């Protein structure tokens, strides 16, 4: 089974044929250089090459028959509907960083991205979904409330009708072009004085009623308060009612109007003022979560010092700097754009990308990244990416898109909310008419109780409790250099019980060195070094580079020492490589390949086993009949690996190492770092079986790789972690969780954050539901008032938002 993983959020648009459905290794692995196919490309490795048939498995279905509720079939793509919601249903605009293409052609129609700055919470989304869902020519909808964008797949020519339908709901749709889509779009701050004046009028109305002053004064002041604070609510409520949608604006409008009819003027006025105030504060709080990721963009300076054609230096806007330009960075400056150092040396603090503030030494040939800080020294670098294409910008864009992938808890809350409001509304109607008709109750009293229930009927606090928590968790992770590709993974992380790890580049540094070279025939060693280097030079794998790098000619400049060309090159997945050198065919691979070819001898096998027990990887060079040379490569364990594995064990997570290297080396490395289960000689299909066996009883299993190897196993695991994603487009785009550096300690940090996030989610949901139940009970008992109802809704919303924002401080 495969997971249709990596459906890019930008393409997360649900489709339908007719009716619209919207929810909204120290290892002898000699890899061959191949195209990455936009996914985790497989290295054709001697030790564990990944065959192409699995390369695209990393595609997002998290297939699992496990219980886990990824619901990735295609649900998580289209349920961008509502999550990032809720600026308190108040249009506090925020900049959209990622370019928004106006329209693109698709096989099933035209895809248009529309920015709707007033679309700030599920209330607005539900209106738009209801309006567009049945429109002829509309085949897909995808909402991203954090960016306030709607992506519509529609028939050619339907765009004007779609925009007109959105305008009929009171919104102002905008189809941005690629240029304007990247620019901040902000609405002038709304003044506070109307709300303050409305509050004063409501207080005067309350005082007039309390002291028995003229009822006309009380009613007039209440009307003034409603006009100043409630016109927007009434307008939205009328639009909602007209479209058959009982959202909070509709319920508040009905309840306040009913209170006015019952001559409860002060209460009607104060309820509307408190509702408007709560919305404004809620919007401000949510903007903090919304901007937590966006604020990272400010880390990259707006200007850069660029060299002109005449050799002079000038400060210009970073967004105008072309790729290939030469930029100078002074000590203490932030780096404006990604690039490669061409002159000078320094130490760079890469915390904005990796979350690790320890400076990294940089020199010519090293990559530097926008937003990082030049600690000391001065250097010049050549720009390799525009402002929109920097690693920092891609991280921000990826997280903003990830906010559209709803977690299981969010989906549960949404389903519950869709049922809760109609039920409470029906109960309110029953409360209003049944007691007076059946038991002779006072109409005024029971209608008032029904109006209070209408205010309680809106599940705002419940609905908002999940997205703000998830967004805060995603932002907190990104600040630590952990890029989580959706709330579903943030929530799933707490369930991990097994973590499978690749060896090379994950537990070890991935920079092995050749430790042993033992020719087996009476031919000068340099000749075998040349041939081994020629074959290994066709690979990107660390073991290959170690062998190729160790074959530098002893007598530089002599033609006899030149590395020869390889003809008829062939990759042997999981075993090695082969090719023709100087007219003769050779094989370079692991002991498995030697045994299969019948080339090994007892003496060679014993020597290989001896080296493997020392934790070294053995590679054999062979011709048609004999082993010509034995090579051993040793890697070093990362300084952070032992601490990371100890932390994982403390969290109750067991570890397994799956490596294409031999079993002896695997056990030696595992014993040194404290891994529970070590499995060597793992081919790609073996790793898949290992993941399946660990997850056989429904156990949640994660897999850690370097973002290039291990694609099938990464795809099969509940969560796939890519190591060292900084600067890697493929890892950022395809991993479930991308670690921006090679520090394995980020995985236990991710698990702890996942558990904290889930704890906050449960707290918010329980609190929101408890408040509703309490006030419903009080209302039915005749003890509830509209003031209480507003607290039950707006007050609870503020509390759950504040609780969710606590994650930003973790």
C-alpha positions in Angstrom: 0.0 0.0 0.0 1.1 3.5 -0.6 0.2 6.8 0.9 -0.7 9.5 -1.5 1.6 11.6 0.5 2.8 15.0 -0.3 -0.3 16.3 -1.9 1.0 19.8 -1.8 -1.3 22.0 0.2 -1.4 24.4 -2.6 -3.0 21.7 -4.6 -5.3 20.6 -1.9 -8.5 21.0 -3.7 -11.2 18.4 -3.6 -12.8 17.3 -6.8 -15.9 15.6 -7.8 -17.4 14.5 -11.1 -20.8 16.1 -10.6 -21.6 17.2 -7.1 -19.3 19.2 -5.0 -17.9 17.6 -1.9 -16.2 20.0 0.4 -14.5 19.1 3.7 -12.7 21.6 2.6 24.8 2.7 8.2 28.5 2.6 8.0 27.5 0.8 5.0 28.8 -0.5 1.7 26.0 1.4 0.0 27.4 2.8 -3.2 24.6 5.0 -4.5 24.2 6.0 -8.1 23.4 9.6 -8.9 19.9 9.7 -10.1 17.1 12.2 -10.5 15.2 12.7 -7.3 11.8 12.6 -9.1 10.6 15.4 -6.8 10.3 12.9 -4.0 12.7 11.0 -1.7 14.9 9.6 -4.5 16.4 6.2 -3.9 20.1 5.7 -4.0 21.1 2.6 -5.8 23.1 1.5 -2.9 25.3 -1.5 -2.4 24.0 -1.9 1.1 20.4 -0.7 0.7 19.6 0.8 -2.5 15.9 1.8 -2.9 14.3 0.7 -6.0 12.4 3.2 -8.1 9.1 1.5 -7.6 9.1 3.0 -4.1 10.3 6.4 -4.9 6.8 7.9 -5.1 5.4 6.0 -2.2 6.1 8.9 0.0 3.0 10.4 -1.1 0.7 11.0 1.5 -1.7 8.5 2.4 -0.1 7.3 5.4 -1.7 4.3 4.3 -1.8 2.4 7.5 -4.4 0.1 8.4 -3.5 1.3 11.8 -6.1 3.0 13.7 -4.5 6.3 13.3 -6.9 8.8 12.1 -4.9 10.5 9.4 -7.8 10.3 7.1 -5.4 11.1 4.4 -7.2 9.5 1.8 -7.9 12.8 0.4 -9.6 14.3 3.3 -6.7 16.1 4.8 -6.1 17.9 1.6 -9.4 19.4 1.3 -10.2 20.1 4.8 -8.4 23.3 4.7 -11.7 24.6 5.2 -11.5 25.9 8.5 -8.7 25.4 10.6 -6.6 28.4 10.8 -9.3 30.2 11.7 -10.9 32.6 13.6 -9.7 36.0 14.0 -12.6 36.1 16.2 -14.7 36.4 13.1 -13.2 39.8 12.8 -11.3 40.7 9.8 -7.9 41.6 11.2 -5.8 41.4 8.1 -2.4 39.9 7.9 0.2 39.8 5.2 0.2 36.9 2.8 3.8 36.0 2.1 3.6 33.3 -0.5 2.8 34.3 -4.1 -0.7 33.5 -5.0 -1.1 32.6 -8.6 -4.3 34.1 -10.1 -5.3 31.1 -12.0 -3.7 27.9 -13.3 -5.0 25.3 -15.7 -5.8 21.8 -14.5 -7.0 18.7 -16.2 -10.3 19.1 -14.4 -10.7 22.8 -14.9 -9.2 26.1 -13.9 -7.9 26.6 -10.4 -8.2 30.1 -9.1 -6.9 31.4 -5.8 -9.0 34.2 -4.3 -8.1 36.3 -1.3 -11.0 37.3 1.0 -9.7 39.5 3.7 -13.0 39.3 5.6 -12.9 35.5 5.7 -11.6 35.0 9.2 -13.3 32.1 10.8 -15.6 29.1 10.2 -18.6 31.4 10.2 -17.6 33.1 7.0 -16.3 29.9 5.5 -19.5 28.1 6.0 -21.4 30.9 4.3 -19.1 30.8 1.3 -19.1 27.0 1.2 -22.9 26.9 1.2 -23.1 29.6 -1.5 -20.5 28.1 -3.9 -21.1 24.4 -3.1 -24.0 24.0 -5.5 -22.9 26.4 -8.2 -22.7 25.0 -11.7 -19.1 24.7 -12.9 -17.5 24.6 -9.4 -15.8 21.3 -8.9 -13.5 21.9 -5.9 -13.1 24.2 -2.9 -10.1 24.6 -0.5 -10.1 27.1 2.3 -7.0 28.4 4.1 -8.3 30.7 6.8 -4.9 31.6 8.2 -4.0 33.1 4.8 -7.6 34.1 4.2 -7.5 32.5 0.8 -10.0 30.3 -1.1 -8.9 28.0 -4.0 -11.6 27.1 -6.4 -11.5 24.5 -9.2 -14.0 25.5 -11.7 -15.0 25.4 -15.4 -13.4 28.0 -17.7 -15.3 31.2 -17.7 -17.0 30.6 -14.3 -14.8 33.0 -12.4 -17.0 36.1 -12.7 -20.0 34.3 -11.4 -18.0 32.9 -8.5 -16.7 36.4 -7.5 -20.2 37.8 -7.8 -21.6 35.1 -5.5 -18.9 35.9 -2.9 -19.7 39.6 -3.1 -23.4 38.8 -2.5 -22.4 37.5 0.9 -20.9 40.9 1.8 -17.2 40.0 1.1 -14.7 41.6 -1.1 -12.9 38.9 -3.2 -9.6 39.7 -4.8 -7.7 37.6 -7.3 -4.1 38.5 -6.7 -1.4 38.2 -9.3 1.9 36.5 -8.5 3.5 39.8 -7.7 0.9 41.3 -5.4 0.3 37.9 -3.8 3.7 38.2 -2.1 3.1 41.7 -0.8 1.7 42.3 2.7 -2.0 43.3 2.6 -3.3 45.1 5.6 -6.4 46.8 6.5 -6.2 50.1 8.5 -6.7 49.4 12.2 -10.3 49.9 13.3 -10.8 52.7 15.9 -11.8 51.7 19.4 -13.9 54.8 20.1 -17.2 53.5 18.7 -17.0 50.5 21.0 -16.1 52.6 24.0 -19.0 54.9 23.3 -21.3 51.9 22.9 -20.1 50.6 26.3 -20.9 54.0 27.8 -24.4 54.1 26.3 -25.0 50.5 27.6 -24.0 51.5 31.1 -26.3 54.6 31.0 -29.1 52.3 29.9 -28.4 50.0 32.8 -28.3 52.9 35.2 -31.5 54.4 33.9 -33.3 51.1 34.4 -31.7 50.5 37.8 -32.7 53.9 39.2 -36.1 53.9 37.5 -35.4 56.8 35.2 -37.5 57.2 32.0 -37.7 54.0 30.0 -37.3 56.1 26.9 -33.7 57.0 28.1 -32.9 53.4 28.8 -34.3 52.3 25.4 -32.6 55.1 23.5 -29.2 54.5 25.0 -29.6 50.8 24.3 -30.4 51.5 20.7 -27.4 53.8 20.4 -25.2 51.0 21.9 -26.6 48.5 19.4 -26.0 50.9 16.5 -22.4 51.5 17.5 -21.4 48.0 18.3 -23.9 45.7 16.6 -24.5 46.9 13.0 -21.8 44.6 11.7 -23.2 41.7 13.6 -26.8 42.4 12.3 -25.6 42.8 8.7 -23.7 39.4 8.9 -26.6 37.8 10.7 -29.1 38.9 8.1 -26.9 37.5 5.3 -26.5 34.3 7.2 -30.3 33.9 7.8 -31.0 34.8 4.1 -28.7 31.9 3.1 -30.1 29.5 5.7 -27.1 29.5 7.9 -27.5 29.7 11.7 -24.1 31.1 12.6 -23.1 33.1 15.7 -24.0 36.4 14.0 -27.5 35.1 13.2 -28.0 33.7 16.7 -26.8 36.9 18.4 -29.0 39.0 16.1 -32.1 37.0 16.9 -31.3 36.9 20.7 -30.6 40.6 21.0 -33.7 41.6 18.9 -35.8 39.3 21.1 -34.4 40.9 24.2 -35.3 44.4 22.9 -38.8 43.2 22.1 -39.1 41.9 25.6 -37.9 45.4 26.8 -34.7 44.0 28.3 -32.9 47.0 26.8 -29.9 47.2 29.1 -29.2 43.5 28.8 -29.6 43.5 25.0 -27.2 46.5 24.7 -24.6 45.1 27.1 -24.6 41.7 25.5 -23.9 43.1 22.1 -21.1 45.4 23.5 -19.5 42.4 25.3 -19.8 40.3 22.2 -18.2 42.9 20.0 -15.4 43.5 22.6 -14.7 39.7 22.9 -14.5 39.4 19.1 -12.0 42.3 18.9 -9.8 40.8 21.7 -10.1 37.3 20.2 -9.0 38.6 16.8 -6.0 40.3 18.4 -5.0 37.1 20.2 -5.5 35.0 17.1 -3.4 37.4 15.0 -0.6 36.6 17.4 -0.8 32.9 16.5 -1.3 33.8 12.8 1.8 36.0 12.8 4.0 33.7 14.8 5.3 32.1 11.7 5.1 35.2 9.5 7.2 37.1 12.0 10.2 34.9 11.0 10.3 36.7 7.7 11.3 39.8 9.5 14.5 38.1 10.4 15.8 38.5 6.9 16.9 42.2 6.4 15.2 44.3 3.7 18.5 45.5 2.3 21.7 43.9 1.1 25.1 45.3 0.1 25.6 44.3 -3.5 28.6 44.7 -5.7 28.1 46.7 -8.9 29.6 46.1 -12.2 32.3 48.7 -11.6 33.3 47.0 -8.4 31.7 49.5 -6.1 29.3 48.4 -3.3 25.8 49.7 -2.8 22.9 49.0 -0.4 19.7 47.9 -2.3 16.4 46.2 -1.4 17.0 42.5 -1.0 14.0 41.7 -3.2 15.7 43.4 -6.2 18.9 41.5 -5.9 19.3 39.0 -8.8 20.5 35.5 -8.5 24.2 35.4 -9.1 24.8 38.8 -7.5 27.7 39.2 -5.1 26.7 40.3 -1.6 28.9 41.5 1.2 28.1 40.9 4.9 29.7 42.8 7.7 30.1 41.4 11.3 26.9 41.4 13.3 24.7 41.7 10.2 21.9 39.4 9.3 22.2 37.6 5.9 19.5 38.8 3.5 19.5 36.0 0.9 20.6 32.4 0.4 23.9 31.9 -1.3 27.4 30.4 -1.3 30.5 32.1 0.2 33.1 33.1 -2.4 35.5 35.1 -0.2 36.1 35.5 3.5 35.4 33.4 6.6 33.1 33.8 9.6 30.9 32.1 12.2 27.2 32.1 11.5 24.3 31.7 14.0 21.8 29.6 12.1 19.1 29.6 14.9 16.3 31.0 12.7 16.6 27.9 10.5 17.9 25.2 12.7 16.8 26.4 16.1 20.4 25.8 17.3 22.2 29.0 18.3 25.7 27.5 18.4 27.6 29.4 15.6 28.8 27.4 12.6 32.1 28.1 10.9 31.7 29.1 7.3 34.2 29.6 4.5 34.4 29.6 0.7 32.1 27.0 -0.8 29.8 26.9 2.3 26.1 27.7 2.0 24.6 30.6 4.0 20.9 31.2 4.5 18.7 34.3 4.8 17.8 35.3 8.3 20.9 33.8 9.9 23.4 36.1 11.7 27.0 36.7 10.8 28.7 36.5 14.2 32.2 37.6 13.4 34.3 38.3 10.4 33.3 39.6 7.0 32.6 37.6 3.9 31.1 37.8 0.4 28.7 35.4 -1.1 27.0 34.7 -4.4 23.2 34.8 -4.3 21.5 31.5 -5.1 17.8 32.3 -4.5 15.4 35.2 -4.6 13.7 36.5 -1.5 10.7 34.2 -2.3 12.9 31.2 -2.8 15.1 31.3 0.3 15.1 28.4 2.7 13.5 30.7 5.3 10.7 31.7 2.9 10.1 28.1 2.0 9.8 27.1 5.7 7.3 29.8 6.3 5.3 28.9 3.2 5.4 25.2 4.1 4.1 25.8 7.6 1.4 28.2 6.5 0.2 25.6 4.0 0.5 22.9 6.7 -2.0 24.8 8.8 -4.5 23.7 6.2 -4.1 20.0 7.1 -6.5 19.4 10.0 -5.6 17.2 12.9 -8.0 14.4 14.0 -9.2 16.4 17.0 -10.1 19.3 14.7 -12.1 17.1 12.4 -14.0 15.7 15.5 -14.7 19.2 16.8 -16.0 20.3 13.4 -18.3 17.3 13.1 -19.6 17.8 16.6 -20.2 21.6 16.0 -22.2 20.9 12.9 -24.6 18.8 15.0 -24.5 20.8 18.2 -25.9 24.1 16.9 -29.0 22.8 15.2 -29.8 20.6 18.3 -29.5 23.5 20.7 -31.5 25.8 18.3 -34.3 23.2 18.2 -34.2 22.9 22.0 -34.5 26.7 22.3 -37.6 26.7 20.1 -39.1 23.9 22.2 -38.3 25.8 25.4 -40.0 28.9 24.0 -43.3 27.3 23.1 -43.8 24.0 24.9 -44.1 25.2 28.6 -46.5 28.0 27.8 -48.7 25.8 25.5 -48.6 22.6 27.6 -48.1 23.8 31.1 -49.4 27.3 31.1 -46.0 28.9 31.6 -45.4 32.6 31.1 -44.5 33.3 27.6 -42.2 36.2 28.5 -40.2 34.0 30.9 -39.8 31.0 28.6 -39.1 33.1 25.5 -36.3 34.8 27.4 -34.8 31.5 28.4 -34.9 30.4 24.8 -33.1 33.6 23.7 -30.4 32.8 26.3 -30.1 29.3 24.8 -29.6 30.8 21.3 -26.5 32.6 22.5 -25.2 29.5 24.1 -26.0 27.5 20.9 -22.9 28.9 19.0 -20.0 26.5 19.5 -17.3 29.3 18.9 -15.2 28.4 21.9 -15.3 24.8 21.0 -14.5 25.3 17.3 -11.7 27.8 18.0 -10.1 25.7 20.7 -8.3 23.4 18.3 -6.9 25.5 15.4 -5.3 28.1 17.6 -3.6 25.4 19.6 -2.4 23.5 16.5 -1.1 26.7 14.9 0.7 27.7 18.1 2.3 24.2 18.2 3.4 24.4 14.6 4.9 27.9 15.2 6.7 26.7 18.3 8.2 23.8 16.4 9.3 25.9 13.5 11.2 28.2 15.8 13.2 25.2 17.0 14.1 24.1 13.5 11.3 21.4 13.3 9.1 21.8 10.3 5.9 19.9 10.8 3.8 19.4 7.7 0.4 19.6 9.3 -1.5 19.4 12.5 -2.2 15.7 11.9 1.5 14.9 12.5 1.8 17.2 15.5 -1.0 15.3 17.1 0.2 11.9 16.0 3.6 12.4 17.4 2.4 11.7 21.0 1.4 8.2 20.0 4.8 7.0 18.8 6.0 3.9 20.5 8.7 2.8 18.1 11.2 4.8 16.2 13.2 3.2 13.3 16.3 4.9 12.3 18.6 4.7 9.3 22.3 4.6 10.3 24.4 6.6 7.9 23.8 10.4 8.3 21.2 9.7 11.0 23.0 8.1 14.0 26.4 8.5 12.5 27.9 11.7 10.9 27.6 10.4 7.4 31.2 11.4 6.7 33.0 8.0 6.9 36.7 7.5 6.0 38.5 4.6 4.4 40.3 2.8 7.2 41.5 -0.4 5.6 42.6 -1.3 2.0 43.8 -4.9 1.6 44.6 -6.0 -2.0 44.1 -9.8 -2.4 46.2 -10.3 -5.5 49.8 -9.6 -6.5 48.9 -6.4 -8.3 50.0 -2.9 -7.2 47.4 -1.5 -4.7 47.2 1.8 -6.6 45.6 0.1 -9.6 42.8 -1.4 -7.4 42.3 2.0 -5.7 41.9 3.6 -9.1 39.3 1.1 -10.2 37.4 1.2 -6.9 37.4 5.0 -7.1 36.1 5.0 -10.6 33.1 2.8 -9.7 32.5 4.6 -6.4 32.8 8.0 -8.1 29.4 7.4 -9.7 27.7 7.7 -6.3 26.6 10.4 -3.9 26.5 8.0 -0.9 28.9 8.9 1.9 30.6 5.5 1.8 31.2 5.9 -1.9 32.6 9.4 -1.4 35.0 8.0 1.2 36.3 5.3 -1.2 36.5 7.7 -4.1 38.2 10.4 -2.0 40.8 8.0 -0.6 42.0 7.1 -4.1 43.8 10.4 -4.8 46.8 9.5 -7.0 50.0 8.8 -5.1 52.1 10.3 -7.9 50.0 13.3 -8.9 50.4 14.2 -12.5 51.2 10.8 -13.8 48.8 9.5 -16.4 48.9 6.0 -14.8 47.4 7.4 -11.7 44.4 9.1 -13.4 41.0 7.8 -12.4 39.7 5.9 -15.4 36.3 6.2 -17.0 33.6 3.6 -16.4 31.6 2.1 -19.2 28.4 0.0 -19.0 27.8 1.2 -15.5 25.1 -0.8 -13.6 23.5 -0.3 -10.2 22.8 -3.5 -8.2 20.1 -2.5 -5.7 21.0 -3.5 -2.2 24.3 -5.0 -3.3 26.6 -2.6 -5.1 27.6 -1.4 -8.6 29.3 -2.8 -11.6 31.0 -1.4 -14.7 33.6 -1.9 -17.3 37.0 -0.2 -16.6 39.8 -0.4 -19.2 37.9 -3.0 -21.1 37.3 -5.4 -18.1 34.2 -5.8 -16.0 34.4 -5.2 -12.2 32.0 -5.3 -9.3 32.2 -3.2 -6.2 29.8 -4.1 -3.4 29.1 -5.7 -0.1 29.7 -9.2 1.1 26.2 -10.2 0.0 27.2 -9.5 -3.6 30.4 -11.5 -3.2 28.5 -14.5 -1.8 26.0 -14.3 -4.6 28.7 -14.2 -7.2 30.7 -17.0 -5.5 33.8 -14.9 -5.3 34.5 -15.0 -1.6 36.8 -17.4 0.2 36.8 -18.5 3.9 39.7 -16.3 4.6 38.1 -13.2 3.1 34.8 -13.9 4.9 36.6 -14.2 8.2 38.5 -11.0 7.7 35.4 -9.2 6.7 33.6 -10.4 9.8 36.5 -9.3 11.9 36.4 -5.8 10.5 32.6 -5.7 10.8 32.8 -6.6 14.5 34.9 -3.4 14.9 32.0 -1.4 13.5 33.4 -1.0 10.1 31.7 -1.4 6.7 33.3 -3.8 4.3 33.3 -3.3 0.5 34.8 -5.8 -1.9 36.3 -5.1 -5.3 35.8 -8.1 -7.6 36.4 -9.2 -11.2 34.7 -12.1 -13.0 36.0 -14.7 -10.6 38.0 -13.3 -7.6 38.0 -10.7 -4.9 40.7 -8.3 -5.8 40.7 -6.0 -2.8 38.9 -5.6 0.6 38.1 -2.1 1.7 36.8 -1.1 5.1 35.1 2.2 5.9 34.4 3.6 9.3 31.9 6.3 10.3 31.7 8.2 13.6 28.7 8.5 15.8 27.2 11.9 16.1 27.8 13.5 19.5 24.1 14.1 20.0 22.9 10.6 19.1 23.4 9.0 22.5 21.6 11.9 24.3 18.7 11.8 21.8 18.2 8.0 22.2 18.3 8.3 26.0 15.6 11.0 25.8 13.5 8.8 23.5 13.7 5.9 25.9 12.8 8.2 28.8 9.7 9.1 26.8 8.8 5.4 26.5 9.8 5.1 22.8 11.8 2.1 21.8 14.3 2.4 19.0 15.3 0.2 16.1 18.1 0.6 13.6 17.4 -0.5 10.0 20.6 -0.5 7.9 21.8 -2.0 4.7 25.1 -2.5 6.4 26.0 -5.9 7.7 24.6 -7.3 10.9 27.9 -7.2 12.8 28.4 -3.5 12.2 24.7 -2.8 13.0 25.0 -4.6 16.4 28.3 -2.8 17.2 26.8 0.6 16.5 23.5 -0.2 18.3 25.4 -1.4 21.4 27.5 1.8 21.5 24.5 4.2 21.4 21.9 2.1 23.2 19.5 1.1 20.5 17.0 -1.6 21.4 16.8 -3.5 18.1 19.5 -3.6 15.4 18.7 -5.1 12.0 21.4 -5.3 9.4 21.6 -6.4 5.7 18.3 -4.6 5.1 17.2 -4.2 1.5 14.3 -1.7 0.8 11.7 -4.4 1.0 13.3 -5.7 4.3 12.9 -2.2 5.8 9.3 -2.1 4.7 8.7 -5.5 6.4 10.5 -4.3 9.5 8.2 -1.2 9.8 5.1 -3.5 9.2 6.3 -5.9 11.9 6.8 -3.2 14.4 3.4 -1.8 13.6 1.6 -5.1 13.4 -0.4 -4.6 16.6 -1.4 -1.0 15.7 1.7 0.5 17.4 2.6 3.9 16.0 6.0 3.7 14.3 8.1 6.6 13.1 11.0 6.4 10.7 14.0 8.7 10.5 16.1 9.1 7.4 18.2 11.7 5.7 15.5 12.8 3.4 16.9 11.1 0.3 17.4 7.4 1.2 14.8 5.2 2.8 11.9 6.6 0.9 9.8 3.4 1.1 10.2 3.0 4.8 9.6 6.7 5.5 6.4 6.3 3.5 5.3 3.3 5.3 5.8 4.7 8.8 3.2 6.6 10.7 5.4 9.7 10.6 8.4 10.1 8.3 11.2 12.3 9.7 13.8 13.8 7.3 17.1 14.8 8.7 19.1 17.8 7.6 16.4 19.4 5.5 18.1 22.9 5.6 18.6 23.9 2.0 16.8 20.8 0.7 13.7 21.5 -1.4 12.8 17.8 -1.5 13.0 17.2 2.2 10.9 20.3 3.0 8.3 19.4 0.4 8.0 15.7 1.1 8.8 14.9 4.8 6.0 14.6 7.4 8.4 16.3 9.8 11.6 17.9 8.5 14.5 18.5 10.9 16.4 21.5 9.7 19.7 20.2 10.9 21.2 16.8 11.8 20.5 16.9 15.5 18.6 13.8 16.5 17.5 15.5 19.8 14.9 17.4 17.8 12.8 14.2 17.7 12.3 13.8 21.4 11.6 17.6 21.5 9.0 17.0 18.8 7.4 14.2 20.8 7.3 16.4 24.0 5.7 19.3 22.0 3.2 16.9 20.5 2.2 15.7 24.0 1.9 19.2 25.3 -0.2 20.3 22.3 -2.6 17.4 22.8 -2.9 18.2 26.5 -3.8 21.8 25.7 -6.3 20.5 23.1 -8.0 18.3 25.7 -8.0 21.1 28.3 -9.6 23.5 25.8 -12.3 21.1 24.5 -13.2 19.9 28.0 -13.4 23.5 29.3 -15.5 24.7 26.3 -18.0 21.8 26.6 -18.2 22.1 30.4 -19.0 25.8 30.2 -21.7 25.2 27.7 -23.3 22.4 29.7 -23.2 24.4 32.9 -24.9 27.4 31.4 -27.4 25.4 29.5 -28.4 23.8 32.8 -28.6 27.1 34.5 -30.7 28.5 31.7 -33.2 25.6 31.8 -33.4 26.1 35.6 -34.3 29.8 35.1 -31.0 31.0 36.6 -29.2 31.9 33.4 -29.0 35.3 31.9 -27.8 36.7 28.6 -24.7 38.0 30.4 -23.9 34.5 31.4 -24.5 33.3 27.9 -22.1 35.8 26.5 -19.5 34.7 29.0 -20.2 31.1 28.1 -19.5 31.8 24.4 -17.2 34.8 24.1 -15.5 34.5 27.5 -14.8 30.9 27.0 -13.4 31.6 23.5 -10.9 34.1 25.0 -9.8 31.6 27.6 -9.2 28.8 25.2 -7.3 31.1 22.8 -5.1 32.3 25.6 -4.5 28.7 26.7 -3.5 27.7 23.2 -1.1 30.6 22.8 0.9 29.2 25.8 2.5 26.8 23.4 4.3 29.7 21.7 6.3 30.2 24.9 7.5 26.6 25.1 
